[in-house]
Amino acid sequence: MAPCVLDNSGNGSRSMFTFGFPGLGCKHCADKSNARKFFYRTAEILSGNYAHIPNHVLTCVHAPIEIKRTLAALKKIHPGSKQKLSRGSQRTFFERVFSRLHSKKK
């Protein structure tokens, strides 16, 4: 994933966001006409919907197979790894991601 902004190419269901709104885009298909981008209004929404991101990478025809293999392996161990984190760690992570994306907003 890489930071991106909403542009006028295929706004579709994202009409609730203004052009220039920051989000995350798949860097493997970013230069394609059907590039996948993810936009979230709040860190809480990002946290609750982040599964769309790895699911896209696993099915992205432009993502290298090694990335897909590594991601699939990490998804298998994620539940166990997550249990070792202190309570609220995942929420803090997504708040930081969201803040970094929106601090770049011009």
C-alpha positions as semicolon CSV with decimal commas, in nm:
position;residue;x (nm);y (nm);z (nm)
1;M;0,000;0,000;0,000
2;A;0,102;0,357;-0,063
3;P;-0,060;0,690;0,020
4;C;-0,289;0,820;-0,252
5;V;-0,559;1,082;-0,296
6;L;-0,905;1,062;-0,442
7;D;-0,907;1,195;-0,795
8;N;-1,182;1,220;-1,052
9;S;-1,105;0,884;-1,213
10;G;-1,384;0,650;-1,113
11;N;-1,516;0,826;-0,804
12;G;-1,814;0,586;-0,802
13;S;-1,934;0,503;-0,452
14;R;-1,680;0,739;-0,299
15;S;-1,890;1,044;-0,379
16;M;-1,909;1,125;-0,007
17;F;-1,541;1,223;-0,021
18;T;-1,403;1,533;-0,187
19;F;-1,132;1,513;-0,451
20;G;-0,793;1,519;-0,284
21;F;-0,914;1,315;0,016
22;P;-0,624;1,097;0,139
23;G;-0,635;0,720;0,130
24;L;-0,434;0,408;0,063
25;G;-0,378;0,260;-0,282
26;C;-0,242;-0,073;-0,393
27;K;0,104;-0,002;-0,526
28;H;0,091;-0,311;-0,747
29;C;-0,202;-0,193;-0,957
30;A;-0,168;0,184;-0,900
31;D;-0,085;0,259;-1,263
32;K;-0,372;0,047;-1,401
33;S;-0,714;0,181;-1,503
34;N;-0,888;-0,022;-1,231
35;A;-0,643;0,058;-0,950
36;R;-0,775;-0,030;-0,604
37;K;-0,787;0,252;-0,351
38;F;-0,919;0,259;0,004
39;F;-1,069;0,567;0,170
40;Y;-1,184;0,588;0,531
41;R;-1,350;0,881;0,710
42;T;-1,213;0,790;1,053
43;A;-0,944;0,576;1,214
44;E;-1,221;0,370;1,371
45;I;-1,369;0,287;1,030
46;L;-1,022;0,201;0,899
47;S;-0,966;-0,029;1,197
48;G;-1,296;-0,206;1,143
49;N;-1,253;-0,250;0,769
50;Y;-0,881;-0,310;0,721
51;A;-0,938;-0,672;0,611
52;H;-1,031;-0,537;0,266
53;I;-0,669;-0,434;0,216
54;P;-0,490;-0,770;0,254
55;N;-0,780;-0,943;0,080
56;H;-0,726;-0,720;-0,221
57;V;-0,350;-0,783;-0,227
58;L;-0,414;-1,158;-0,218
59;T;-0,635;-1,131;-0,526
60;C;-0,456;-0,850;-0,711
61;V;-0,335;-0,987;-1,044
62;H;-0,046;-0,739;-1,039
63;A;0,090;-0,828;-0,694
64;P;0,398;-1,054;-0,704
65;I;0,337;-1,414;-0,600
66;E;0,601;-1,390;-0,327
67;I;0,413;-1,100;-0,166
68;K;0,094;-1,306;-0,177
69;R;0,264;-1,610;-0,021
70;T;0,415;-1,403;0,257
71;L;0,086;-1,226;0,325
72;A;-0,105;-1,556;0,337
73;A;0,148;-1,696;0,586
74;L;0,127;-1,383;0,803
75;K;-0,254;-1,396;0,801
76;K;-0,235;-1,749;0,944
77;I;-0,026;-1,643;1,243
78;H;-0,196;-1,306;1,297
79;P;-0,454;-1,425;1,553
80;G;-0,180;-1,567;1,777
81;S;0,042;-1,263;1,733
82;K;-0,247;-1,029;1,807
83;Q;-0,312;-1,202;2,142
84;K;0,040;-1,115;2,254
85;L;-0,017;-0,742;2,204
86;S;-0,140;-0,522;2,483
87;R;-0,505;-0,421;2,477
88;G;-0,562;-0,129;2,239
89;S;-0,243;-0,182;2,038
90;Q;-0,425;-0,245;1,712
91;R;-0,646;0,061;1,760
92;T;-0,336;0,271;1,829
93;F;-0,171;0,138;1,513
94;F;-0,468;0,235;1,294
95;E;-0,496;0,576;1,460
96;R;-0,133;0,639;1,369
97;V;-0,180;0,523;1,010
98;F;-0,486;0,745;0,975
99;S;-0,309;1,044;1,130
100;R;-0,008;1,006;0,903
101;L;-0,227;0,985;0,593
102;H;-0,426;1,292;0,689
103;S;-0,126;1,496;0,800
104;K;-0,007;1,484;0,437
105;K;-0,336;1,633;0,321
106;K;-0,276;1,958;0,136
